[in-house]
Amino acid sequence: MTKSTQQTTGRTYGGMSQEERIAQRRQQFLRAGIDVFGTEGFRSVTVRRICKEAKLTDRYFYECCGSIESLLMDVYEHCMQKTLKGVTAHIASQASTKQWQQLIDTILDSFFQEMEDPRVARICMFEADGASEDMHQLYNRYIGKFAQLTIQVSKHYVDDWQLSDEEGDVIGNALIGGVIQVTRNWVLSDYQVPRAVLVSGAGKIFAGMATLFGLTTNKDIQPA
């Protein structure tokens, strides 16, 4: 290894570069955050508790995370990115279907499946909202992303889309807000209702939108 490469990548130790060790520690803190925030809650967690779960020192915590709030934001974004990736993958897998309701049910099932992990559900549905102004803004951005995705998918099934962008945002947010409330109730009930029932019930809300705005099934969906 040349001197310039050493300066760029850092000293190799135990077969890992400095960057690889940092990435590994970051993953340890993310996993610890999911476990601790998802079982004990954000407001009661200390740096010491996170470090104990991650099996790392507070020095590494401050290097990797900076603060408990920053870690919560990272954990939330990690969970939501995974959820969004799963949803978009299901959209891609249904790219040739002409059955809009089948597509929506598949998307809902993918979302609820992620929320069946009570740790993820607690972080995404309860702990994140209102934790701080920055966290609140991040939370709302992801609601917006799912709302936009819903309208984006729906547009491909409407022959004459007449809603303004502003109306589309309102409807998308209303639909996603309904899904969030359904999910919260599901979690609080300790998952007493089968996932299939949630998909069927929430799917009927989307079906109502389809009837109201004249969604048809004569177009193929394109992945978002």
Secondary structure, 3 states (H helix, E strand, C coil): CCHHHHHHHCCCECCECHHHHHHHHHHHHHHHHHHHHHHHCCCCCCHHHHHHHHCCCHHHHHHHCCCHHHHHHHHHHHHHHHHHHHHHHHHHHCCCCCCHHHHHHHHHHHHHHHHCCHHHHHHHHHHCCCCCHHHHHHHHHHHHHHHHHHHHHHHCCCCCCCCCHHHHHHHHHHHHHHHHHHHHHHHHCCCCCCHHHHHHHHHHHHHHHHHHHCCCCCCCCCCC
